Amino acid sequence: MSEPVPERAVGQQDRSEETRRRIVTAARELVVERGYEAVSVKEVLERAGVSRGGLYHHFRGRTELMAGVLESLELEILAKLEALIAGTPDAFTALEWAAAWYLDECMTSVELQRIGLIEGRKALGWETWREVISPHGLRLLGGALAAAMNEGTMRPADPEALALLLLAALHEATAIILTAPDRQDARVRAGASLGALLEGLRRT
């Protein structure tokens, strides 16, 4: 039997987690307002009400803080997607709903645009950006793909490899939308193309 954790240690852990949450929240707000390059550590500390030592206890610098900001956003998006697909009739429909929702969200959510798709890539670089977001997206996507194959609504394939390919297609679809002069038109075109990719995987 494991030893109980002292109340003092629990309290310290709670305070540490609250400090981290305040730092990340402040950084998220500032990046959305002005962009990563225009935000200083000092501004984050002032808004969060945290000391410099408190920040460096959790993050080694601005880049690592931005990775934490990006991860917090990705976890929120994942939770929304999981709630969305909970009511779908089958796993393949869940994939279709999730893809459509994400494309719509990239058009309406300033946080997703700034942090997830624009500032995050610029601040972290492609490789680190991908390392931060991929595990969360791949967990949901890979699970949905495996479920669709198991229930017989999708053609058999390697769920892990297919999840990587579809996640890349989804990110490129968002890039098409966000860089287009007419985002609404781009959303229709990108959505139709992504839908065609998924439809090709359906097992009839």
N, C-alpha and C positions, 0 to 999 in steps of 0.2 A: 504493500500500500504506500502511495506517495505521501510525502510530508505535506501538511497544509501550508499554503503560502501566507506568510505573516501579513496582517492588515496593513502595516506600514509600507511593505513592498508593493501591495496591491494599489495603495493610494498613490505611491510614486509613479507606478506604471500608468495609472489613469491620468495623472497630471502630465506625464510625458506625452501620452497619446493626444491629450487635449491641446498641448502646445504645438504638436506637429499639425494637428487639424487646423488650428488657427493660422499657422504659417502658410499652409497649402491654400487655404481659403483666401487669404489676403493676396497671395501671389496670383491665384486664378483671376480674382477680380481685376487686379492691376494689368495683367497680360491682356485680358479681354478689352479693357479700357484703352490701352495705349500700345500694346505690342511688347514682345519680350525685350527687344533691344532698348526700349525707352524706360524700362523698369529697373531700378537699382535695389540692391539688397537693403539699403537704408530705408527706402520707402516701404518695402515689405515688412520690415521690423516695426516701423512706426504704425502701420495699419494693423498689424497683428498684435501689437502691444507686447512684443517679445524681445528679449535681449539678443545681442549678437551671439553670445555663447549658447543660448537656447537654440538658435537656428543651426549653428555648426554642430550641435549635438546630434541633429537629425540629418543634415545635408552638408556636404563638403564644399558646396559653392552654388552659383546660379544655375549651372547646367544640371547638376543633380537635383536641385529644387524643381527645375522645369520638368524633369523626368517624373518627379513625384506628383506634380500638378497634372501632367498628362495621364498618369496612371489613375489618379483619383477620378478624372473625367471618364476614362475608359470603363472603370468599375461601375460608375453610375449608368453609363450607356448599356452595359451588359445587364444590369439589373432591370432596366426598362425593357430590353429585348426579351429577357426571360419571362417577364410578366406578360408581354405581348403574345408570345408564342404559347403560353400556357393554355390558351383557349382555342388553339387550332385543332382541326379534326384529325390531322395526321402530320408526320414529321416533314413530308415534302412541302405541304402547305405552309408549315412553320418557316421553312427556308425562304419561300416566296414572300411571305409577309415581312420577315425580318429584313430582307434585301430592300424591299420597297420602302419600309419605314426608315431605314438608314439613309437612303437617298433623299427622302423628304426631309429628314432631320438635318442633313448637311446644308439644306437650303434655308432652313428657318432658325437653326440654333447658332447664335453668334459664338457661343463657347466652343461648339464642335468645329466651326469654321476656323476660329482663331487658334485655339489650343490644339485640337486634334489633327487638323489638316493643313494648317499654314505655319503658325508660329512654332509648333512642336517640331516640325520637320526642319525648319530653318535653325532653330536653337540647338537641336540635338544631332542633326545630321541623319541621313537616311538609315544607316545601320542601327544606331542607338534608338532612334524613333521606332523602328520596326521591332527591336528587341523588347521595348516597353509595351507596345500595344498588341503584338502578335499572340503572346500566351493567353490573353483574356479572350480575344476574338476567336482564336483557334479552339479553345476549350468549348465554347458554345457551338461554333460551326462544325467542328469535328464530331461532337456529340449528336447534333442534328443529322448530319450526313450518315453516321453509323446507324442511327435510329431509322432513317428512311430506307436504308438498305435492308435492315433487319425486318422491317414491316413489308418489304416488297414493292414500295412505291418508287424506288430509285434503282438504277442499274448498278450492279456490283462494281466496286473500285476500291482503291486504297483510300480510306477516309482521311488519313493524315495528309497525304500528298494532294488530294483533291481540295481539302480545306485550305491549304496554302495557295493553291491556284485560284480558288474562288475569292479568297480574301484579297489577293492582289488585284483581281478583276474589279472587286467592289471599291477598292481604293482608287483605281484608275477611273472608274465611273464617277467618283466624287470629284476627281481632278478635272474631268471633262466639264462637269457642271459648274464648278467654281471659277474656271478660267474662261467660260463662254460669255460673249456679249449678251446673249439672251439665255439666262439660266433656266427659265421655264421650258423653253424649247429643248435645251440640252438635257434637262431632266427627263423629258419624254423620250428622247432618242437613246440616252444612256440606259434608262429603265427598260425600254423595249429590247435593247441588245442584251442586257444582263438577264432579262426574262427568257430570251431565246436560248442563252447558254444553259440556264437551269432546265428549261423545257427539254433540251436535248438529253438531259440526264434522267428524265422521267421514264419509269418502266411501265409500259402499257400492256 
